[in-house]
Amino acid sequence: MSKRIALIAVLCLALSAVPAFGAKGGGKTQASISFASAGNGATIAPTNGSSVSFAVDSSLASKVVLAVTNRCWENGAVVYNQYSVVSNGLAGPFTIGVPAGTGTASCEAYVWAWPDSTTPLSGGWMGYSISS
């Protein structure tokens, strides 16, 4: 009887770990993100005070709510942070606002699936910088 209980306990433990491994997507790209193009096809790179949108592509879009976080740091401190839900493959517009005249801000934009706002989807991250 104790062998049966031990076997059941091991099976339950193994099965409870399966969703955790599956959640990582097995290294597959789940999303892509880029600056949205202007009407003439040119890519828009943000500057301080400008507005920018992001183009997002993901097979998860029809299954979950996707959002984009756009934020910037200066000297290790977050100086700008904004979120937008992805709708029809676009997120934004975001209006970049960092303290003027303090140098260069390191920024990132990433796609995440609701409710996990701290974990970018695989392939759904991009970094950029702006002069403040």
C-alpha positions in Angstrom: 0.0 0.0 0.0 2.8 2.4 0.8 4.4 1.9 -2.6 1.1 2.8 -4.2 0.8 6.0 -2.2 4.5 6.9 -3.1 3.8 6.3 -6.8 0.7 8.4 -6.7 2.6 11.2 -4.9 5.4 11.1 -7.5 2.8 11.2 -10.4 1.0 14.1 -8.9 4.2 16.0 -8.4 5.3 15.3 -12.0 2.0 16.4 -13.4 1.9 19.6 -11.4 5.3 20.6 -12.9 4.0 20.2 -16.5 2.2 23.6 -16.8 5.3 25.4 -15.5 7.5 23.9 -18.2 4.8 24.6 -20.9 4.4 28.2 -20.0 7.9 29.1 -21.2 6.9 28.2 -24.8 9.8 25.8 -25.2 12.0 28.6 -26.7 9.5 29.4 -29.4 9.0 33.0 -30.4 5.5 34.0 -29.2 5.6 37.7 -30.3 7.5 40.2 -32.3 7.6 44.0 -31.7 9.0 46.9 -33.7 8.4 50.6 -34.2 5.3 51.1 -36.2 6.0 52.6 -39.7 4.9 56.0 -40.8 2.5 56.3 -43.7 5.4 56.5 -46.2 7.0 53.3 -44.8 9.7 55.0 -42.9 10.4 53.7 -39.4 9.7 56.2 -36.6 12.5 56.3 -33.9 11.3 58.2 -30.8 12.8 61.3 -29.4 12.0 63.0 -26.1 8.5 64.5 -26.3 7.5 62.6 -29.5 4.8 60.0 -29.9 5.4 56.5 -31.1 3.4 53.3 -31.6 4.6 49.7 -31.8 3.6 47.1 -34.3 3.0 43.7 -32.6 2.6 40.3 -34.1 1.6 37.3 -32.1 -0.3 34.1 -32.5 -1.5 34.6 -29.0 -3.5 37.7 -29.9 -6.7 35.9 -30.4 -6.4 33.9 -27.2 -5.3 36.4 -24.5 -5.1 40.1 -23.9 -1.7 41.5 -25.0 -0.2 44.7 -23.9 3.0 46.7 -24.4 5.1 48.3 -21.7 7.3 51.2 -22.8 9.8 52.5 -20.2 13.1 54.4 -19.9 15.8 54.6 -17.3 18.4 57.2 -16.5 21.2 56.5 -13.9 19.4 53.3 -12.9 16.1 55.0 -12.1 12.9 54.6 -14.1 12.0 58.1 -15.5 9.2 57.1 -17.9 6.7 54.1 -17.8 3.6 53.7 -19.9 1.3 50.7 -20.9 -1.0 50.2 -23.8 -3.2 47.3 -24.9 -2.5 45.8 -28.3 -5.4 46.4 -30.7 -5.3 45.3 -34.4 -1.6 44.7 -34.1 -0.7 48.1 -32.7 0.0 49.5 -29.3 0.1 53.2 -28.5 0.5 55.9 -29.2 3.1 56.5 -26.4 4.3 60.0 -25.7 7.9 59.7 -24.5 8.6 62.1 -21.6 11.9 62.0 -19.7 13.6 64.8 -17.8 15.2 67.1 -20.3 18.9 67.8 -20.4 20.1 64.8 -18.3 21.8 62.8 -21.0 20.7 59.6 -22.7 17.9 57.4 -21.5 18.0 53.7 -22.0 14.5 52.4 -23.0 12.7 49.2 -23.7 9.4 48.1 -25.1 8.0 44.6 -24.6 4.9 42.6 -25.2 3.2 40.7 -22.4 0.1 38.6 -21.9 -2.4 39.6 -19.3 -2.0 39.4 -16.3 1.8 38.9 -16.3 3.0 42.4 -16.8 6.6 41.7 -15.7 7.4 38.9 -18.2 8.0 39.7 -21.9 6.8 37.1 -24.3 9.6 35.3 -26.1 10.8 37.4 -29.0 8.6 40.3 -27.9 11.3 42.7 -26.5 13.3 45.6 -28.0 15.7 48.1 -26.6 16.4 51.6 -27.8 17.8 54.9 -26.4 16.8 58.5 -26.7 18.6 61.8 -25.9 17.0 63.8 -23.1 
